[in-house]
Amino acid sequence: MPIDATKPYDPDNVFAKILSGELPCHKEAETDHSFAFHDINPLAAHHILVIPKGQYVSWDDFTAKASDEEILDFVRLVGKVARDRGMEQQGYRMLANVGQRAGQEVPHLHVHLFAGEPLGPMLCK
Ligand code: AMP
């Protein structure tokens, strides 16, 4: 069920539980402020999620409220994960769903990284 990204952060969301260790994940990388792990239901041969460790509902919330240090750390980790996986040679797609109408289901900012196969058109309607 898509979420309402204008609501306050829900500390019980599934990615908060991954960050706290309450739920397992297939970890890819970690920095002081960010974390990357494999999507549980991959939509491409490589499908990795990058999230901030801070409590941000969405890209909108993050870019309005996060510190410069958190934003720098996050953006650099998205790029590093892609490079470490050789995605720039294959071509890859980054995606962040923001809010209900964009289909955001988990109310903790995440950037999807897709690669490893031809990715098709940008939007499937
Ligand atoms: P979105 O629709 O942009 O909010 O994407 C949420 C993503 O989180 C989906 O691609 C799910 O497959 C993924 N997901 C949900 N629960 C987990 C989990 N426990 N571990 C890894 N990925 C998850």
Backbone and ligand atoms as CSV (ligand in chain L), in Angstrom:
chain,resi,resn,atom,element,x,y,z
A,1,MET,N,N,0.852,-1.199,0.000
A,1,MET,CA,C,0.000,0.000,0.000
A,1,MET,C,C,0.889,1.251,0.000
A,2,PRO,N,N,0.811,2.094,-1.025
A,2,PRO,CA,C,1.633,3.305,-1.033
A,2,PRO,C,C,1.384,4.187,0.186
A,3,ILE,N,N,2.415,4.898,0.591
A,3,ILE,CA,C,2.344,5.676,1.829
A,3,ILE,C,C,2.064,7.155,1.560
A,4,ASP,N,N,1.663,7.834,2.619
A,4,ASP,CA,C,1.488,9.280,2.551
A,4,ASP,C,C,2.790,9.917,3.047
A,5,ALA,N,N,3.595,10.429,2.110
A,5,ALA,CA,C,4.936,10.932,2.460
A,5,ALA,C,C,4.893,12.241,3.226
A,6,THR,N,N,3.713,12.801,3.412
A,6,THR,CA,C,3.640,14.030,4.192
A,6,THR,C,C,3.470,13.725,5.687
A,7,LYS,N,N,3.248,12.433,6.022
A,7,LYS,CA,C,3.086,12.066,7.437
A,7,LYS,C,C,4.435,12.060,8.149
A,8,PRO,N,N,4.419,12.165,9.501
A,8,PRO,CA,C,5.693,12.110,10.240
A,8,PRO,C,C,6.360,10.735,10.063
A,9,TYR,N,N,7.647,10.684,10.302
A,9,TYR,CA,C,8.411,9.439,10.172
A,9,TYR,C,C,7.852,8.356,11.109
A,10,ASP,N,N,7.695,7.154,10.577
A,10,ASP,CA,C,7.222,6.007,11.371
A,10,ASP,C,C,8.439,5.167,11.772
A,11,PRO,N,N,8.837,5.202,13.048
A,11,PRO,CA,C,10.059,4.498,13.466
A,11,PRO,C,C,9.930,2.980,13.404
A,12,ASP,N,N,8.713,2.464,13.144
A,12,ASP,CA,C,8.516,1.009,13.047
A,12,ASP,C,C,8.535,0.513,11.609
A,13,ASN,N,N,8.890,1.383,10.645
A,13,ASN,CA,C,8.879,0.917,9.252
A,13,ASN,C,C,9.974,-0.128,9.027
A,14,VAL,N,N,9.808,-0.892,7.960
A,14,VAL,CA,C,10.667,-2.061,7.723
A,14,VAL,C,C,12.148,-1.683,7.573
A,15,PHE,N,N,12.447,-0.520,6.993
A,15,PHE,CA,C,13.861,-0.163,6.822
A,15,PHE,C,C,14.461,0.318,8.149
A,16,ALA,N,N,13.654,0.908,9.014
A,16,ALA,CA,C,14.140,1.253,10.359
A,16,ALA,C,C,14.520,-0.032,11.095
A,17,LYS,N,N,13.722,-1.089,10.878
A,17,LYS,CA,C,14.010,-2.371,11.548
A,17,LYS,C,C,15.262,-3.027,10.970
A,18,ILE,N,N,15.517,-2.827,9.675
A,18,ILE,CA,C,16.767,-3.332,9.087
A,18,ILE,C,C,17.954,-2.573,9.687
A,19,LEU,N,N,17.813,-1.252,9.800
A,19,LEU,CA,C,18.918,-0.447,10.352
A,19,LEU,C,C,19.219,-0.810,11.814
A,20,SER,N,N,18.163,-1.138,12.567
A,20,SER,CA,C,18.378,-1.466,13.986
A,20,SER,C,C,18.852,-2.904,14.168
A,21,GLY,N,N,18.801,-3.708,13.095
A,21,GLY,CA,C,19.206,-5.114,13.200
A,21,GLY,C,C,18.063,-6.032,13.576
A,22,GLU,N,N,16.870,-5.444,13.763
A,22,GLU,CA,C,15.702,-6.257,14.144
A,22,GLU,C,C,15.286,-7.187,13.004
A,23,LEU,N,N,15.491,-6.730,11.761
A,23,LEU,CA,C,15.202,-7.567,10.584
A,23,LEU,C,C,16.507,-7.814,9.825
A,24,PRO,N,N,16.662,-9.011,9.247
A,24,PRO,CA,C,17.881,-9.302,8.484
A,24,PRO,C,C,17.853,-8.630,7.118
A,25,CYS,N,N,19.025,-8.508,6.504
A,25,CYS,CA,C,19.089,-8.033,5.127
A,25,CYS,C,C,20.369,-8.561,4.494
A,26,HIS,N,N,20.436,-8.475,3.183
A,26,HIS,CA,C,21.666,-8.802,2.459
A,26,HIS,C,C,22.406,-7.485,2.255
A,27,LYS,N,N,23.341,-7.226,3.169
A,27,LYS,CA,C,24.028,-5.927,3.173
A,27,LYS,C,C,24.998,-5.806,2.002
A,28,GLU,N,N,25.052,-4.595,1.431
A,28,GLU,CA,C,25.981,-4.323,0.331
A,28,GLU,C,C,27.105,-3.391,0.799
A,29,ALA,N,N,26.763,-2.362,1.545
A,29,ALA,CA,C,27.771,-1.373,1.953
A,29,ALA,C,C,27.204,-0.514,3.075
A,30,GLU,N,N,28.124,0.147,3.787
A,30,GLU,CA,C,27.694,1.004,4.901
A,30,GLU,C,C,28.696,2.127,5.082
A,31,THR,N,N,28.199,3.307,5.407
A,31,THR,CA,C,29.066,4.442,5.758
A,31,THR,C,C,28.548,5.017,7.080
A,32,ASP,N,N,29.113,6.151,7.507
A,32,ASP,CA,C,28.669,6.760,8.766
A,32,ASP,C,C,27.180,7.085,8.738
A,33,HIS,N,N,26.681,7.547,7.598
A,33,HIS,CA,C,25.309,8.061,7.545
A,33,HIS,C,C,24.382,7.294,6.609
A,34,SER,N,N,24.884,6.273,5.927
A,34,SER,CA,C,24.076,5.619,4.889
A,34,SER,C,C,24.303,4.115,4.896
A,35,PHE,N,N,23.372,3.412,4.245
A,35,PHE,CA,C,23.392,1.941,4.269
A,35,PHE,C,C,22.841,1.442,2.941
A,36,ALA,N,N,23.423,0.358,2.417
A,36,ALA,CA,C,22.947,-0.203,1.143
A,36,ALA,C,C,22.735,-1.701,1.305
A,37,PHE,N,N,21.647,-2.204,0.730
A,37,PHE,CA,C,21.321,-3.631,0.845
A,37,PHE,C,C,20.502,-4.042,-0.370
A,38,HIS,N,N,20.391,-5.356,-0.555
A,38,HIS,CA,C,19.703,-5.871,-1.743
A,38,HIS,C,C,18.191,-5.882,-1.525
A,39,ASP,N,N,17.467,-5.505,-2.570
A,39,ASP,CA,C,16.010,-5.539,-2.500
A,39,ASP,C,C,15.548,-6.996,-2.357
A,40,ILE,N,N,14.568,-7.210,-1.501
A,40,ILE,CA,C,14.073,-8.559,-1.217
A,40,ILE,C,C,13.294,-9.138,-2.407
A,41,ASN,N,N,12.824,-8.266,-3.277
A,41,ASN,CA,C,12.017,-8.700,-4.421
A,41,ASN,C,C,12.591,-8.037,-5.677
A,42,PRO,N,N,13.775,-8.513,-6.129
A,42,PRO,CA,C,14.494,-7.790,-7.192
A,42,PRO,C,C,13.704,-7.677,-8.488
A,43,LEU,N,N,13.722,-6.474,-9.063
A,43,LEU,CA,C,13.018,-6.216,-10.321
A,43,LEU,C,C,13.995,-6.150,-11.494
A,44,ALA,N,N,15.279,-6.382,-11.237
A,44,ALA,CA,C,16.304,-6.472,-12.287
A,44,ALA,C,C,17.376,-7.410,-11.750
A,45,ALA,N,N,18.310,-7.809,-12.617
A,45,ALA,CA,C,19.358,-8.748,-12.199
A,45,ALA,C,C,20.109,-8.203,-10.973
A,46,HIS,N,N,20.359,-6.894,-10.975
A,46,HIS,CA,C,20.906,-6.243,-9.778
A,46,HIS,C,C,19.894,-5.199,-9.324
A,47,HIS,N,N,19.490,-5.291,-8.093
A,47,HIS,CA,C,18.526,-4.329,-7.530
A,47,HIS,C,C,18.941,-4.065,-6.084
A,48,ILE,N,N,19.550,-2.907,-5.898
A,48,ILE,CA,C,20.086,-2.539,-4.579
A,48,ILE,C,C,19.392,-1.271,-4.098
A,49,LEU,N,N,19.157,-1.216,-2.803
A,49,LEU,CA,C,18.537,-0.034,-2.180
A,49,LEU,C,C,19.584,0.693,-1.349
A,50,VAL,N,N,19.612,2.014,-1.470
A,50,VAL,CA,C,20.500,2.828,-0.628
A,50,VAL,C,C,19.618,3.738,0.219
A,51,ILE,N,N,19.882,3.735,1.521
A,51,ILE,CA,C,19.053,4.522,2.443
A,51,ILE,C,C,19.940,5.350,3.373
A,52,PRO,N,N,19.425,6.486,3.840
A,52,PRO,CA,C,20.153,7.205,4.898
A,52,PRO,C,C,19.883,6.509,6.239
A,53,LYS,N,N,20.814,6.631,7.176
A,53,LYS,CA,C,20.569,6.069,8.516
A,53,LYS,C,C,19.622,6.961,9.321
A,54,GLY,N,N,19.565,8.234,8.968
A,54,GLY,CA,C,18.670,9.161,9.663
A,54,GLY,C,C,17.216,8.908,9.295
A,55,GLN,N,N,16.346,9.485,10.102
A,55,GLN,CA,C,14.904,9.242,9.945
A,55,GLN,C,C,14.282,10.227,8.962
A,56,TYR,N,N,14.305,9.868,7.682
A,56,TYR,CA,C,13.733,10.710,6.630
A,56,TYR,C,C,12.713,9.907,5.836
A,57,VAL,N,N,11.513,10.427,5.708
A,57,VAL,CA,C,10.424,9.709,5.051
A,57,VAL,C,C,10.697,9.527,3.556
A,58,SER,N,N,11.245,10.556,2.947
A,58,SER,CA,C,11.318,10.564,1.485
A,58,SER,C,C,12.469,11.462,1.018
A,59,TRP,N,N,12.682,11.464,-0.295
A,59,TRP,CA,C,13.678,12.373,-0.893
A,59,TRP,C,C,13.330,13.812,-0.562
A,60,ASP,N,N,12.046,14.117,-0.562
A,60,ASP,CA,C,11.605,15.476,-0.261
A,60,ASP,C,C,12.010,15.866,1.165
A,61,ASP,N,N,11.693,14.998,2.117
A,61,ASP,CA,C,12.013,15.217,3.522
A,61,ASP,C,C,13.536,15.341,3.701
A,62,PHE,N,N,14.266,14.434,3.059
A,62,PHE,CA,C,15.725,14.373,3.195
A,62,PHE,C,C,16.388,15.645,2.675
A,63,THR,N,N,16.010,16.064,1.477
A,63,THR,CA,C,16.683,17.222,0.876
A,63,THR,C,C,16.298,18.521,1.572
A,64,ALA,N,N,15.160,18.510,2.291
A,64,ALA,CA,C,14.767,19.702,3.046
A,64,ALA,C,C,15.438,19.742,4.418
A,65,LYS,N,N,15.638,18.552,5.058
A,65,LYS,CA,C,16.024,18.561,6.476
A,65,LYS,C,C,17.399,17.983,6.803
A,66,ALA,N,N,17.944,17.144,5.939
A,66,ALA,CA,C,19.223,16.480,6.271
A,66,ALA,C,C,20.372,17.489,6.237
A,67,SER,N,N,21.428,17.158,6.989
A,67,SER,CA,C,22.619,18.018,6.977
A,67,SER,C,C,23.381,17.817,5.668
A,68,ASP,N,N,24.236,18.788,5.354
A,68,ASP,CA,C,25.075,18.663,4.155
A,68,ASP,C,C,25.912,17.383,4.232
A,69,GLU,N,N,26.390,17.082,5.426
A,69,GLU,CA,C,27.229,15.882,5.607
A,69,GLU,C,C,26.448,14.611,5.266
A,70,GLU,N,N,25.202,14.536,5.720
A,70,GLU,CA,C,24.380,13.352,5.428
A,70,GLU,C,C,24.087,13.248,3.930
A,71,ILE,N,N,23.786,14.384,3.322
A,71,ILE,CA,C,23.442,14.368,1.892
A,71,ILE,C,C,24.664,13.975,1.069
A,72,LEU,N,N,25.806,14.540,1.406
A,72,LEU,CA,C,27.039,14.202,0.682
A,72,LEU,C,C,27.347,12.715,0.826
A,73,ASP,N,N,27.259,12.224,2.028
A,73,ASP,CA,C,27.551,10.814,2.312
A,73,ASP,C,C,26.612,9.905,1.516
A,74,PHE,N,N,25.337,10.269,1.490
A,74,PHE,CA,C,24.331,9.449,0.812
A,74,PHE,C,C,24.562,9.422,-0.704
A,75,VAL,N,N,24.732,10.599,-1.281
A,75,VAL,CA,C,24.904,10.673,-2.741
A,75,VAL,C,C,26.184,9.934,-3.149
A,76,ARG,N,N,27.230,10.108,-2.359
A,76,ARG,CA,C,28.487,9.407,-2.687
A,76,ARG,C,C,28.319,7.895,-2.572
A,77,LEU,N,N,27.549,7.428,-1.585
A,77,LEU,CA,C,27.388,5.970,-1.455
A,77,LEU,C,C,26.585,5.405,-2.631
A,78,VAL,N,N,25.564,6.128,-3.089
A,78,VAL,CA,C,24.814,5.654,-4.269
A,78,VAL,C,C,25.791,5.452,-5.438
A,79,GLY,N,N,26.652,6.437,-5.678
A,79,GLY,CA,C,27.614,6.334,-6.775
A,79,GLY,C,C,28.626,5.218,-6.552
A,80,LYS,N,N,29.091,5.081,-5.319
A,80,LYS,CA,C,30.120,4.070,-5.025
A,80,LYS,C,C,29.563,2.662,-5.191
A,81,VAL,N,N,28.355,2.433,-4.708
A,81,VAL,CA,C,27.750,1.095,-4.851
A,81,VAL,C,C,27.641,0.749,-6.334
A,82,ALA,N,N,27.184,1.703,-7.128
A,82,ALA,CA,C,27.052,1.456,-8.571
A,82,ALA,C,C,28.415,1.138,-9.183
A,83,ARG,N,N,29.432,1.925,-8.837
A,83,ARG,CA,C,30.779,1.678,-9.371
A,83,ARG,C,C,31.328,0.339,-8.914
A,84,ASP,N,N,31.175,0.042,-7.618
A,84,ASP,CA,C,31.723,-1.212,-7.075
A,84,ASP,C,C,31.087,-2.432,-7.730
A,85,ARG,N,N,29.862,-2.290,-8.187
A,85,ARG,CA,C,29.146,-3.387,-8.860
A,85,ARG,C,C,29.346,-3.348,-10.377
A,86,GLY,N,N,30.165,-2.405,-10.865
A,86,GLY,CA,C,30.410,-2.302,-12.309
A,86,GLY,C,C,29.196,-1.826,-13.090
A,87,MET,N,N,28.281,-1.160,-12.404
A,87,MET,CA,C,27.031,-0.768,-13.066
A,87,MET,C,C,27.231,0.300,-14.138
A,88,GLU,N,N,28.262,1.153,-13.951
A,88,GLU,CA,C,28.399,2.245,-14.927
A,88,GLU,C,C,28.769,1.702,-16.292
A,89,GLN,N,N,29.446,0.533,-16.332
A,89,GLN,CA,C,29.767,-0.077,-17.633
A,89,GLN,C,C,28.516,-0.666,-18.276
A,90,GLN,N,N,27.630,-1.223,-17.466
A,90,GLN,CA,C,26.438,-1.889,-18.000
A,90,GLN,C,C,25.327,-0.894,-18.342
A,91,GLY,N,N,25.380,0.255,-17.704
A,91,GLY,CA,C,24.231,1.168,-17.712
A,91,GLY,C,C,23.354,0.805,-16.527
A,92,TYR,N,N,22.867,1.829,-15.839
A,92,TYR,CA,C,22.008,1.542,-14.692
A,92,TYR,C,C,20.973,2.641,-14.524
A,93,ARG,N,N,20.007,2.357,-13.677
A,93,ARG,CA,C,18.933,3.325,-13.409
A,93,ARG,C,C,18.833,3.553,-11.912
A,94,MET,N,N,18.650,4.841,-11.533
A,94,MET,CA,C,18.372,5.199,-10.148
A,94,MET,C,C,16.930,5.661,-10.079
A,95,LEU,N,N,16.255,5.303,-8.986
A,95,LEU,CA,C,14.848,5.675,-8.869
A,95,LEU,C,C,14.498,5.901,-7.405
A,96,ALA,N,N,13.797,6.989,-7.123
A,96,ALA,CA,C,13.262,7.191,-5.773
A,96,ALA,C,C,11.791,7.552,-5.907
A,97,ASN,N,N,10.929,6.678,-5.436
A,97,ASN,CA,C,9.499,6.978,-5.425
A,97,ASN,C,C,9.212,7.898,-4.245
A,98,VAL,N,N,8.478,8.951,-4.492
A,98,VAL,CA,C,8.152,9.909,-3.428
A,98,VAL,C,C,6.641,10.037,-3.323
A,99,GLY,N,N,6.107,9.443,-2.249
A,99,GLY,CA,C,4.685,9.611,-1.975
A,99,GLY,C,C,3.785,8.612,-2.677
A,100,GLN,N,N,2.532,8.703,-2.279
A,100,GLN,CA,C,1.484,7.771,-2.679
A,100,GLN,C,C,1.339,7.613,-4.197
A,101,ARG,N,N,1.247,8.724,-4.892
A,101,ARG,CA,C,0.964,8.649,-6.330
A,101,ARG,C,C,2.161,8.141,-7.113
A,102,ALA,N,N,3.348,8.175,-6.498
A,102,ALA,CA,C,4.542,7.616,-7.147
A,102,ALA,C,C,4.748,6.157,-6.755
A,103,GLY,N,N,3.902,5.642,-5.853
A,103,GLY,CA,C,3.997,4.230,-5.481
A,103,GLY,C,C,4.982,3.936,-4.368
A,104,GLN,N,N,5.371,4.952,-3.587
A,104,GLN,CA,C,6.293,4.686,-2.469
A,104,GLN,C,C,5.597,3.833,-1.418
A,105,GLU,N,N,6.200,2.696,-1.096
A,105,GLU,CA,C,5.576,1.780,-0.129
A,105,GLU,C,C,6.246,1.812,1.233
A,106,VAL,N,N,7.556,2.030,1.247
A,106,VAL,CA,C,8.267,2.055,2.540
A,106,VAL,C,C,8.567,3.513,2.888
A,107,PRO,N,N,8.093,3.971,4.056
A,107,PRO,CA,C,8.207,5.391,4.394
A,107,PRO,C,C,9.549,5.777,5.013
A,108,HIS,N,N,10.615,5.322,4.374
A,108,HIS,CA,C,11.990,5.711,4.741
A,108,HIS,C,C,12.698,5.884,3.404
A,109,LEU,N,N,13.266,7.073,3.171
A,109,LEU,CA,C,13.890,7.343,1.858
A,109,LEU,C,C,14.742,6.183,1.374
A,110,HIS,N,N,14.542,5.786,0.139
A,110,HIS,CA,C,15.433,4.799,-0.486
A,110,HIS,C,C,15.583,5.132,-1.954
A,111,VAL,N,N,16.818,5.003,-2.420
A,111,VAL,CA,C,17.086,5.089,-3.856
A,111,VAL,C,C,17.285,3.662,-4.350
A,112,HIS,N,N,16.515,3.299,-5.376
A,112,HIS,CA,C,16.690,1.987,-6.017
A,112,HIS,C,C,17.818,2.121,-7.041
A,113,LEU,N,N,18.677,1.131,-7.102
A,113,LEU,CA,C,19.670,1.014,-8.182
A,113,LEU,C,C,19.347,-0.264,-8.951
A,114,PHE,N,N,19.082,-0.115,-10.253
A,114,PHE,CA,C,18.766,-1.269,-11.102
A,114,PHE,C,C,19.869,-1.413,-12.150
A,115,ALA,N,N,20.290,-2.646,-12.427
A,115,ALA,CA,C,21.292,-2.886,-13.473
A,115,ALA,C,C,21.332,-4.376,-13.792
A,116,GLY,N,N,22.240,-4.714,-14.707
A,116,GLY,CA,C,22.503,-6.125,-14.986
A,116,GLY,C,C,21.713,-6.689,-16.142
A,117,GLU,N,N,20.855,-5.891,-16.749
A,117,GLU,CA,C,20.066,-6.322,-17.900
A,117,GLU,C,C,19.498,-5.072,-18.563
A,118,PRO,N,N,19.035,-5.184,-19.820
A,118,PRO,CA,C,18.382,-4.010,-20.420
A,118,PRO,C,C,17.179,-3.614,-19.582
A,119,LEU,N,N,17.041,-2.319,-19.319
A,119,LEU,CA,C,16.031,-1.882,-18.338
A,119,LEU,C,C,14.715,-1.390,-18.951
A,120,GLY,N,N,14.650,-1.343,-20.249
A,120,GLY,CA,C,13.365,-1.002,-20.870
A,120,GLY,C,C,13.038,0.470,-20.736
A,121,PRO,N,N,11.789,0.827,-21.040
A,121,PRO,CA,C,11.406,2.248,-21.009
A,121,PRO,C,C,11.430,2.793,-19.591
A,122,MET,N,N,11.533,4.125,-19.487
A,122,MET,CA,C,11.705,4.742,-18.169
A,122,MET,C,C,10.484,4.519,-17.273
A,123,LEU,N,N,9.284,4.646,-17.844
A,123,LEU,CA,C,8.076,4.459,-17.049
A,123,LEU,C,C,7.200,3.403,-17.700
A,124,CYS,N,N,6.724,2.456,-16.916
A,124,CYS,CA,C,5.744,1.487,-17.421
A,124,CYS,C,C,4.391,1.864,-16.862
A,125,LYS,N,N,3.450,2.140,-17.729
A,125,LYS,CA,C,2.128,2.537,-17.237
A,125,LYS,C,C,1.114,1.442,-17.516
L,1,AMP,P1,P,9.056,1.588,-2.946
L,1,AMP,O1,O,7.838,1.063,-3.652
L,1,AMP,O2,O,9.847,2.552,-3.768
L,1,AMP,O3,O,8.721,2.108,-1.565
L,1,AMP,O4,O,10.021,0.330,-2.770
L,1,AMP,C1,C,10.066,-0.450,-1.620
L,1,AMP,C2,C,11.018,-1.583,-1.910
L,1,AMP,O5,O,11.400,-2.174,-0.696
L,1,AMP,C3,C,10.421,-2.700,-2.788
L,1,AMP,O6,O,11.197,-2.840,-3.965
L,1,AMP,C4,C,10.474,-3.924,-1.875
L,1,AMP,O7,O,10.754,-5.120,-2.575
L,1,AMP,C5,C,11.586,-3.543,-0.912
L,1,AMP,N1,N,11.541,-4.216,0.386
L,1,AMP,C6,C,10.477,-4.299,1.216
L,1,AMP,N2,N,10.814,-4.987,2.329
L,1,AMP,C7,C,12.138,-5.314,2.208
L,1,AMP,C8,C,13.074,-6.012,3.021
L,1,AMP,N3,N,12.732,-6.534,4.210
L,1,AMP,N4,N,14.349,-6.160,2.566
L,1,AMP,C9,C,14.703,-5.654,1.368
L,1,AMP,N5,N,13.867,-4.976,0.552
L,1,AMP,C10,C,12.595,-4.805,0.958
